[in-house]
């Protein structure tokens, strides 16, 4: 078979990694793809000294790659959504397949991009957009195709996981660890997408669409970051047998689909609780297979390039095969996607961890307990810490059974209004991850 001609747009971390993997594993890749994969055109605004592009056409205008009639597959690795969307759509209109690592592009504009690709008989592949080198898209689209997915929960942002690991293991403060993450290159100069959960929300909405056969609905994801977490709460969680992780959770319940990203207490004996540092992991519950865990490097040049090249190999295998032989972008045909309702957060039920600073005097604990009771919230554990010497306030920790957020909101507002409560009540959801 003739070589498959590839154009790469973007020569940053992932672009250079992709060239490295294609070069170092060329013989193995060709055997698996039943064709050699040949990079013939690169679009990049500047050179990358780490990349050997000798013998490859290089354009400063990335759109030249989309216009190049020799290019059969365009690899989009520039990031962002505005220029990237224009580039991808131009490639599709030119009859080229597309491989991308751009989770924001897929999460926010994937519905339109996949429709355009179907219309023009080409494919858009995006394994590298979620969890780096972990083949979770392949698992959901193909490996678990015989299952009804009940729920999934994932550590899908390495920066946030690194920060929480350091806070737990070394008792460090959030701001201190964030500065180190930036120095190490784990976090951007502007870390908002990572620490506020936006990056995880982009990935979660794609996972949910694959799992439940629904259109991409990024605007409906509830997103809460980790910037308000303290070492105090991380430590109290440990005492109670929990680890705090920043999770993306997608779950089907009787009312619809829950889509949420937030800090979460999970039992410390779960495998997911042992995923530390910058690693990612996704736990998926299927009705036939039960729980399955997918773990590995969630970012980095070579892990992400591994996913890019896997998509290239799949596309190369498909050359000469009709559209009917391909796996749809979101696992089911667009005509079969279901408009499932999104459950409002006020109705989402979880157990809760709450911490408040209270006056160390009689009756405070009973009043707090009565407020929870009045809102129909059952308390599993209530712990009052001993006061430090000379202090008149103590920490009161409450663990509840499952309760809807709306009821918890009301209870917290009533508690914060008490003159025996100092400041705001800290609250973090608890997920047993047992269904």
PyMOL commands that set and color helices and strands:
alter all, ss='L'
color gray80, all
select helices_A, chain A and resi 13-24+26-33+63-67+82-93+103-119+127-129+136-143+158-170+174-183+192-195+198-212+218-220+231-239+271-274+301-318+323-325+334-336+345-347+364-374+405-416
alter helices_A, ss='H'
color red, helices_A
select strands_A, chain A and resi 4-9+37-43+57-59+73-76+97-100+124-125+149-155+222-223+242-253+256-267+279-286+290-297+349-359+379-384+393-400+403-404+421-430
alter strands_A, ss='S'
color yellow, strands_A
deselect
rebuild
show_as cartoon
